[in-house]
Amino acid sequence: MFTETVRELEKDNLISRKVFPVVPPKVEYALTKRGQSLETILRSLDQWGLNDEQKQQD
């Protein structure tokens, strides 16, 4: 599941993947500029969810 998700994100140019030729295998992921451009949107969505959750509890 994780592998499928990161491969899709990489395919959509939202993350980059760097593989290191070491044992055990090492892979690093980073947001691309395109991925970083989603930060404001995702933070707003997160805040909406927190606010909605609080409303549901009241």
PDB file of N, CA, C and O in Angstrom, chain B, residues numbered from 101:
ATOM      1  N   MET B 101       0.828  -1.188   0.000  1.00  0.00           N
ATOM      2  CA  MET B 101       0.000   0.000   0.000  1.00  0.00           C
ATOM      3  C   MET B 101       0.880   1.262   0.000  1.00  0.00           C
ATOM      4  O   MET B 101       0.684   2.158  -0.820  1.00  0.00           O
ATOM      5  N   PHE B 102       1.845   1.323   0.922  1.00  0.00           N
ATOM      6  CA  PHE B 102       2.743   2.482   0.975  1.00  0.00           C
ATOM      7  C   PHE B 102       3.491   2.649  -0.345  1.00  0.00           C
ATOM      8  O   PHE B 102       3.582   3.749  -0.891  1.00  0.00           O
ATOM      9  N   THR B 103       4.020   1.541  -0.842  1.00  0.00           N
ATOM     10  CA  THR B 103       4.797   1.594  -2.084  1.00  0.00           C
ATOM     11  C   THR B 103       3.942   2.100  -3.240  1.00  0.00           C
ATOM     12  O   THR B 103       4.391   2.929  -4.031  1.00  0.00           O
ATOM     13  N   GLU B 104       2.716   1.604  -3.340  1.00  0.00           N
ATOM     14  CA  GLU B 104       1.818   2.058  -4.399  1.00  0.00           C
ATOM     15  C   GLU B 104       1.544   3.555  -4.287  1.00  0.00           C
ATOM     16  O   GLU B 104       1.530   4.271  -5.288  1.00  0.00           O
ATOM     17  N   THR B 105       1.328   4.015  -3.061  1.00  0.00           N
ATOM     18  CA  THR B 105       1.025   5.428  -2.839  1.00  0.00           C
ATOM     19  C   THR B 105       2.192   6.322  -3.234  1.00  0.00           C
ATOM     20  O   THR B 105       2.004   7.305  -3.951  1.00  0.00           O
ATOM     21  N   VAL B 106       3.397   5.991  -2.774  1.00  0.00           N
ATOM     22  CA  VAL B 106       4.540   6.854  -3.109  1.00  0.00           C
ATOM     23  C   VAL B 106       4.885   6.780  -4.592  1.00  0.00           C
ATOM     24  O   VAL B 106       5.358   7.764  -5.161  1.00  0.00           O
ATOM     25  N   ARG B 107       4.660   5.643  -5.222  1.00  0.00           N
ATOM     26  CA  ARG B 107       4.907   5.551  -6.663  1.00  0.00           C
ATOM     27  C   ARG B 107       3.943   6.455  -7.434  1.00  0.00           C
ATOM     28  O   ARG B 107       4.333   7.096  -8.410  1.00  0.00           O
ATOM     29  N   GLU B 108       2.687   6.503  -6.995  1.00  0.00           N
ATOM     30  CA  GLU B 108       1.710   7.384  -7.633  1.00  0.00           C
ATOM     31  C   GLU B 108       2.087   8.854  -7.422  1.00  0.00           C
ATOM     32  O   GLU B 108       2.001   9.660  -8.348  1.00  0.00           O
ATOM     33  N   LEU B 109       2.501   9.195  -6.208  1.00  0.00           N
ATOM     34  CA  LEU B 109       2.921  10.572  -5.927  1.00  0.00           C
ATOM     35  C   LEU B 109       4.137  10.953  -6.759  1.00  0.00           C
ATOM     36  O   LEU B 109       4.249  12.083  -7.235  1.00  0.00           O
ATOM     37  N   GLU B 110       5.043  10.001  -6.927  1.00  0.00           N
ATOM     38  CA  GLU B 110       6.233  10.242  -7.756  1.00  0.00           C
ATOM     39  C   GLU B 110       5.824  10.399  -9.225  1.00  0.00           C
ATOM     40  O   GLU B 110       6.330  11.281  -9.918  1.00  0.00           O
ATOM     41  N   LYS B 111       4.924   9.560  -9.692  1.00  0.00           N
ATOM     42  CA  LYS B 111       4.441   9.639 -11.068  1.00  0.00           C
ATOM     43  C   LYS B 111       3.768  10.982 -11.342  1.00  0.00           C
ATOM     44  O   LYS B 111       3.875  11.527 -12.440  1.00  0.00           O
ATOM     45  N   ASP B 112       3.078  11.507 -10.337  1.00  0.00           N
ATOM     46  CA  ASP B 112       2.396  12.802 -10.466  1.00  0.00           C
ATOM     47  C   ASP B 112       3.321  13.989 -10.205  1.00  0.00           C
ATOM     48  O   ASP B 112       2.879  15.137 -10.183  1.00  0.00           O
ATOM     49  N   ASN B 113       4.600  13.703 -10.007  1.00  0.00           N
ATOM     50  CA  ASN B 113       5.623  14.726  -9.776  1.00  0.00           C
ATOM     51  C   ASN B 113       5.344  15.548  -8.507  1.00  0.00           C
ATOM     52  O   ASN B 113       5.613  16.749  -8.463  1.00  0.00           O
ATOM     53  N   LEU B 114       4.802  14.881  -7.481  1.00  0.00           N
ATOM     54  CA  LEU B 114       4.576  15.555  -6.200  1.00  0.00           C
ATOM     55  C   LEU B 114       5.699  15.270  -5.215  1.00  0.00           C
ATOM     56  O   LEU B 114       5.947  16.054  -4.299  1.00  0.00           O
ATOM     57  N   ILE B 115       6.382  14.136  -5.410  1.00  0.00           N
ATOM     58  CA  ILE B 115       7.548  13.809  -4.594  1.00  0.00           C
ATOM     59  C   ILE B 115       8.672  13.327  -5.501  1.00  0.00           C
ATOM     60  O   ILE B 115       8.446  12.884  -6.627  1.00  0.00           O
ATOM     61  N   SER B 116       9.883  13.427  -4.978  1.00  0.00           N
ATOM     62  CA  SER B 116      11.037  12.864  -5.687  1.00  0.00           C
ATOM     63  C   SER B 116      11.594  11.739  -4.834  1.00  0.00           C
ATOM     64  O   SER B 116      11.438  11.738  -3.613  1.00  0.00           O
ATOM     65  N   ARG B 117      12.229  10.804  -5.469  1.00  0.00           N
ATOM     66  CA  ARG B 117      12.757   9.609  -4.795  1.00  0.00           C
ATOM     67  C   ARG B 117      14.239   9.485  -5.105  1.00  0.00           C
ATOM     68  O   ARG B 117      14.644   9.522  -6.267  1.00  0.00           O
ATOM     69  N   LYS B 118      15.043   9.338  -4.066  1.00  0.00           N
ATOM     70  CA  LYS B 118      16.478   9.170  -4.240  1.00  0.00           C
ATOM     71  C   LYS B 118      16.882   7.845  -3.605  1.00  0.00           C
ATOM     72  O   LYS B 118      16.653   7.616  -2.417  1.00  0.00           O
ATOM     73  N   VAL B 119      17.486   6.975  -4.413  1.00  0.00           N
ATOM     74  CA  VAL B 119      17.901   5.660  -3.957  1.00  0.00           C
ATOM     75  C   VAL B 119      19.409   5.673  -3.723  1.00  0.00           C
ATOM     76  O   VAL B 119      20.172   6.139  -4.569  1.00  0.00           O
ATOM     77  N   PHE B 120      19.830   5.159  -2.572  1.00  0.00           N
ATOM     78  CA  PHE B 120      21.248   5.085  -2.237  1.00  0.00           C
ATOM     79  C   PHE B 120      21.717   3.644  -2.401  1.00  0.00           C
ATOM     80  O   PHE B 120      21.047   2.718  -1.942  1.00  0.00           O
ATOM     81  N   PRO B 121      22.864   3.447  -3.052  1.00  0.00           N
ATOM     82  CA  PRO B 121      23.366   2.089  -3.290  1.00  0.00           C
ATOM     83  C   PRO B 121      24.086   1.528  -2.056  1.00  0.00           C
ATOM     84  O   PRO B 121      25.303   1.345  -2.061  1.00  0.00           O
ATOM     85  N   VAL B 122      23.315   1.264  -1.014  1.00  0.00           N
ATOM     86  CA  VAL B 122      23.884   0.735   0.223  1.00  0.00           C
ATOM     87  C   VAL B 122      23.072  -0.470   0.683  1.00  0.00           C
ATOM     88  O   VAL B 122      21.949  -0.699   0.234  1.00  0.00           O
ATOM     89  N   VAL B 123      23.677  -1.233   1.594  1.00  0.00           N
ATOM     90  CA  VAL B 123      22.985  -2.359   2.216  1.00  0.00           C
ATOM     91  C   VAL B 123      22.925  -2.087   3.699  1.00  0.00           C
ATOM     92  O   VAL B 123      23.974  -1.852   4.299  1.00  0.00           O
ATOM     93  N   PRO B 124      21.771  -2.104   4.326  1.00  0.00           N
ATOM     94  CA  PRO B 124      20.462  -2.341   3.723  1.00  0.00           C
ATOM     95  C   PRO B 124      20.049  -1.170   2.829  1.00  0.00           C
ATOM     96  O   PRO B 124      20.598  -0.073   2.936  1.00  0.00           O
ATOM     97  N   PRO B 125      19.087  -1.411   1.955  1.00  0.00           N
ATOM     98  CA  PRO B 125      18.655  -0.358   1.024  1.00  0.00           C
ATOM     99  C   PRO B 125      18.196   0.902   1.752  1.00  0.00           C
ATOM    100  O   PRO B 125      17.577   0.839   2.814  1.00  0.00           O
ATOM    101  N   LYS B 126      18.513   2.035   1.157  1.00  0.00           N
ATOM    102  CA  LYS B 126      18.096   3.318   1.720  1.00  0.00           C
ATOM    103  C   LYS B 126      17.456   4.142   0.611  1.00  0.00           C
ATOM    104  O   LYS B 126      18.007   4.270  -0.482  1.00  0.00           O
ATOM    105  N   VAL B 127      16.282   4.702   0.909  1.00  0.00           N
ATOM    106  CA  VAL B 127      15.557   5.544  -0.047  1.00  0.00           C
ATOM    107  C   VAL B 127      15.092   6.780   0.699  1.00  0.00           C
ATOM    108  O   VAL B 127      14.595   6.687   1.821  1.00  0.00           O
ATOM    109  N   GLU B 128      15.255   7.944   0.070  1.00  0.00           N
ATOM    110  CA  GLU B 128      14.752   9.190   0.647  1.00  0.00           C
ATOM    111  C   GLU B 128      13.720   9.788  -0.299  1.00  0.00           C
ATOM    112  O   GLU B 128      13.872   9.760  -1.520  1.00  0.00           O
ATOM    113  N   TYR B 129      12.667  10.330   0.302  1.00  0.00           N
ATOM    114  CA  TYR B 129      11.617  11.002  -0.461  1.00  0.00           C
ATOM    115  C   TYR B 129      11.586  12.465  -0.062  1.00  0.00           C
ATOM    116  O   TYR B 129      11.827  12.808   1.096  1.00  0.00           O
ATOM    117  N   ALA B 130      11.289  13.321  -1.020  1.00  0.00           N
ATOM    118  CA  ALA B 130      11.185  14.754  -0.745  1.00  0.00           C
ATOM    119  C   ALA B 130      10.080  15.338  -1.623  1.00  0.00           C
ATOM    120  O   ALA B 130       9.807  14.848  -2.719  1.00  0.00           O
ATOM    121  N   LEU B 131       9.460  16.389  -1.117  1.00  0.00           N
ATOM    122  CA  LEU B 131       8.457  17.087  -1.919  1.00  0.00           C
ATOM    123  C   LEU B 131       9.134  17.840  -3.060  1.00  0.00           C
ATOM    124  O   LEU B 131      10.184  18.455  -2.877  1.00  0.00           O
ATOM    125  N   THR B 132       8.531  17.784  -4.213  1.00  0.00           N
ATOM    126  CA  THR B 132       8.994  18.602  -5.338  1.00  0.00           C
ATOM    127  C   THR B 132       8.377  19.993  -5.176  1.00  0.00           C
ATOM    128  O   THR B 132       7.568  20.218  -4.276  1.00  0.00           O
ATOM    129  N   LYS B 133       8.755  20.905  -6.039  1.00  0.00           N
ATOM    130  CA  LYS B 133       8.130  22.234  -6.002  1.00  0.00           C
ATOM    131  C   LYS B 133       6.630  22.121  -6.239  1.00  0.00           C
ATOM    132  O   LYS B 133       5.841  22.848  -5.634  1.00  0.00           O
ATOM    133  N   ARG B 134       6.245  21.213  -7.116  1.00  0.00           N
ATOM    134  CA  ARG B 134       4.812  21.000  -7.361  1.00  0.00           C
ATOM    135  C   ARG B 134       4.125  20.496  -6.095  1.00  0.00           C
ATOM    136  O   ARG B 134       3.029  20.947  -5.764  1.00  0.00           O
ATOM    137  N   GLY B 135       4.756  19.574  -5.392  1.00  0.00           N
ATOM    138  CA  GLY B 135       4.201  19.070  -4.142  1.00  0.00           C
ATOM    139  C   GLY B 135       4.131  20.152  -3.078  1.00  0.00           C
ATOM    140  O   GLY B 135       3.152  20.240  -2.338  1.00  0.00           O
ATOM    141  N   GLN B 136       5.163  20.972  -3.002  1.00  0.00           N
ATOM    142  CA  GLN B 136       5.189  22.066  -2.028  1.00  0.00           C
ATOM    143  C   GLN B 136       4.081  23.069  -2.295  1.00  0.00           C
ATOM    144  O   GLN B 136       3.585  23.717  -1.373  1.00  0.00           O
ATOM    145  N   SER B 137       3.694  23.196  -3.557  1.00  0.00           N
ATOM    146  CA  SER B 137       2.644  24.164  -3.890  1.00  0.00           C
ATOM    147  C   SER B 137       1.290  23.768  -3.288  1.00  0.00           C
ATOM    148  O   SER B 137       0.379  24.595  -3.235  1.00  0.00           O
ATOM    149  N   LEU B 138       1.148  22.539  -2.843  1.00  0.00           N
ATOM    150  CA  LEU B 138      -0.098  22.071  -2.228  1.00  0.00           C
ATOM    151  C   LEU B 138      -0.156  22.335  -0.723  1.00  0.00           C
ATOM    152  O   LEU B 138      -1.191  22.103  -0.099  1.00  0.00           O
ATOM    153  N   GLU B 139       0.933  22.813  -0.136  1.00  0.00           N
ATOM    154  CA  GLU B 139       0.992  22.958   1.316  1.00  0.00           C
ATOM    155  C   GLU B 139      -0.139  23.822   1.872  1.00  0.00           C
ATOM    156  O   GLU B 139      -0.804  23.414   2.825  1.00  0.00           O
ATOM    157  N   THR B 140      -0.370  24.985   1.310  1.00  0.00           N
ATOM    158  CA  THR B 140      -1.416  25.880   1.816  1.00  0.00           C
ATOM    159  C   THR B 140      -2.788  25.221   1.731  1.00  0.00           C
ATOM    160  O   THR B 140      -3.592  25.313   2.658  1.00  0.00           O
ATOM    161  N   ILE B 141      -3.043  24.564   0.623  1.00  0.00           N
ATOM    162  CA  ILE B 141      -4.329  23.887   0.434  1.00  0.00           C
ATOM    163  C   ILE B 141      -4.505  22.780   1.476  1.00  0.00           C
ATOM    164  O   ILE B 141      -5.564  22.669   2.094  1.00  0.00           O
ATOM    165  N   LEU B 142      -3.468  21.965   1.668  1.00  0.00           N
ATOM    166  CA  LEU B 142      -3.572  20.852   2.612  1.00  0.00           C
ATOM    167  C   LEU B 142      -3.682  21.328   4.054  1.00  0.00           C
ATOM    168  O   LEU B 142      -4.402  20.729   4.853  1.00  0.00           O
ATOM    169  N   ARG B 143      -2.973  22.401   4.391  1.00  0.00           N
ATOM    170  CA  ARG B 143      -3.093  22.947   5.752  1.00  0.00           C
ATOM    171  C   ARG B 143      -4.496  23.497   5.991  1.00  0.00           C
ATOM    172  O   ARG B 143      -5.043  23.344   7.083  1.00  0.00           O
ATOM    173  N   SER B 144      -5.079  24.133   4.984  1.00  0.00           N
ATOM    174  CA  SER B 144      -6.449  24.636   5.100  1.00  0.00           C
ATOM    175  C   SER B 144      -7.436  23.487   5.276  1.00  0.00           C
ATOM    176  O   SER B 144      -8.359  23.570   6.086  1.00  0.00           O
ATOM    177  N   LEU B 145      -7.239  22.432   4.524  1.00  0.00           N
ATOM    178  CA  LEU B 145      -8.105  21.260   4.631  1.00  0.00           C
ATOM    179  C   LEU B 145      -7.979  20.625   6.017  1.00  0.00           C
ATOM    180  O   LEU B 145      -8.977  20.206   6.604  1.00  0.00           O
ATOM    181  N   ASP B 146      -6.764  20.558   6.532  1.00  0.00           N
ATOM    182  CA  ASP B 146      -6.532  20.030   7.878  1.00  0.00           C
ATOM    183  C   ASP B 146      -7.254  20.874   8.917  1.00  0.00           C
ATOM    184  O   ASP B 146      -7.895  20.339   9.822  1.00  0.00           O
ATOM    185  N   GLN B 147      -7.152  22.182   8.789  1.00  0.00           N
ATOM    186  CA  GLN B 147      -7.821  23.080   9.742  1.00  0.00           C
ATOM    187  C   GLN B 147      -9.333  22.932   9.660  1.00  0.00           C
ATOM    188  O   GLN B 147     -10.018  22.940  10.683  1.00  0.00           O
ATOM    189  N   TRP B 148      -9.851  22.797   8.450  1.00  0.00           N
ATOM    190  CA  TRP B 148     -11.288  22.579   8.284  1.00  0.00           C
ATOM    191  C   TRP B 148     -11.714  21.311   9.018  1.00  0.00           C
ATOM    192  O   TRP B 148     -12.732  21.300   9.710  1.00  0.00           O
ATOM    193  N   GLY B 149     -10.933  20.247   8.865  1.00  0.00           N
ATOM    194  CA  GLY B 149     -11.250  18.987   9.526  1.00  0.00           C
ATOM    195  C   GLY B 149     -11.245  19.112  11.039  1.00  0.00           C
ATOM    196  O   GLY B 149     -12.125  18.574  11.711  1.00  0.00           O
ATOM    197  N   LEU B 150     -10.261  19.817  11.577  1.00  0.00           N
ATOM    198  CA  LEU B 150     -10.201  20.025  13.026  1.00  0.00           C
ATOM    199  C   LEU B 150     -11.398  20.827  13.513  1.00  0.00           C
ATOM    200  O   LEU B 150     -11.996  20.501  14.538  1.00  0.00           O
ATOM    201  N   ASN B 151     -11.748  21.876  12.775  1.00  0.00           N
ATOM    202  CA  ASN B 151     -12.905  22.697  13.140  1.00  0.00           C
ATOM    203  C   ASN B 151     -14.202  21.892  13.066  1.00  0.00           C
ATOM    204  O   ASN B 151     -15.056  21.993  13.947  1.00  0.00           O
ATOM    205  N   ASP B 152     -14.337  21.100  12.018  1.00  0.00           N
ATOM    206  CA  ASP B 152     -15.550  20.307  11.848  1.00  0.00           C
ATOM    207  C   ASP B 152     -15.669  19.251  12.947  1.00  0.00           C
ATOM    208  O   ASP B 152     -16.757  19.000  13.465  1.00  0.00           O
ATOM    209  N   GLU B 153     -14.564  18.650  13.288  1.00  0.00           N
ATOM    210  CA  GLU B 153     -14.557  17.653  14.361  1.00  0.00           C
ATOM    211  C   GLU B 153     -15.013  18.277  15.677  1.00  0.00           C
ATOM    212  O   GLU B 153     -15.789  17.676  16.420  1.00  0.00           O
ATOM    213  N   GLN B 154     -14.528  19.485  15.961  1.00  0.00           N
ATOM    214  CA  GLN B 154     -14.912  20.184  17.186  1.00  0.00           C
ATOM    215  C   GLN B 154     -16.407  20.490  17.168  1.00  0.00           C
ATOM    216  O   GLN B 154     -17.080  20.336  18.187  1.00  0.00           O
ATOM    217  N   LYS B 155     -16.934  20.923  16.019  1.00  0.00           N
ATOM    218  CA  LYS B 155     -18.365  21.216  15.905  1.00  0.00           C
ATOM    219  C   LYS B 155     -19.206  19.973  16.161  1.00  0.00           C
ATOM    220  O   LYS B 155     -20.270  20.049  16.775  1.00  0.00           O
ATOM    221  N   GLN B 156     -18.719  18.821  15.682  1.00  0.00           N
ATOM    222  CA  GLN B 156     -19.445  17.566  15.848  1.00  0.00           C
ATOM    223  C   GLN B 156     -19.509  17.150  17.322  1.00  0.00           C
ATOM    224  O   GLN B 156     -20.457  16.490  17.749  1.00  0.00           O
ATOM    225  N   GLN B 157     -18.488  17.546  18.095  1.00  0.00           N
ATOM    226  CA  GLN B 157     -18.429  17.180  19.500  1.00  0.00           C
ATOM    227  C   GLN B 157     -19.266  18.111  20.369  1.00  0.00           C
ATOM    228  O   GLN B 157     -19.649  17.744  21.480  1.00  0.00           O
ATOM    229  N   ASP B 158     -19.552  19.305  19.877  1.00  0.00           N
ATOM    230  CA  ASP B 158     -20.326  20.289  20.657  1.00  0.00           C
ATOM    231  C   ASP B 158     -21.800  19.975  20.655  1.00  0.00           C
ATOM    232  O   ASP B 158     -22.587  20.701  21.262  1.00  0.00           O
TER     233      ASP B 158
END
